[in-house]
Amino acid sequence: MGLTKTEIFTEEQNRLAVLFKVLGHPARIAILQYIINQKACICNDLVEELGLAQATISQHLKELKNIGIIQGTIEGKSVCYCIDDKIWDSIKTELEKFFNQETKVKKCC
């Protein structure tokens, strides 16, 4: 979707499209699941856990951080990540609103 075309869609549609794009990669889903399952901030565990190169993981973390779903702190040479609960809840609300739309029609093909 070209930058010039996004202006014809609502803010909500653009926000959801960005969210779906970021969450549309299995590595990012795996990263989120790993962080959630740790129930704590994680530091440098992802390379060993997921079997991806550090540069690849860094790129995926950057995308997740850009939408605010994770937050990170730098401690020396270590960067620790955790889920941002406020953003997580906001995304859950947006997705529930999107998926709870009525889809039933009187007649269909």
Buried (B, 14 or more C-beta within 10 A) or exposed (E): EEEEEEEEEEEEEBBBEBBEEBBEBEBBEBBBEBBEEBEEBBBBEBBEBBEBEEEBBEBBBEBBBEBEBBBBEEEEEEBBBBBBEEBBEBBEEBBEEEEEEEEEEEEEE
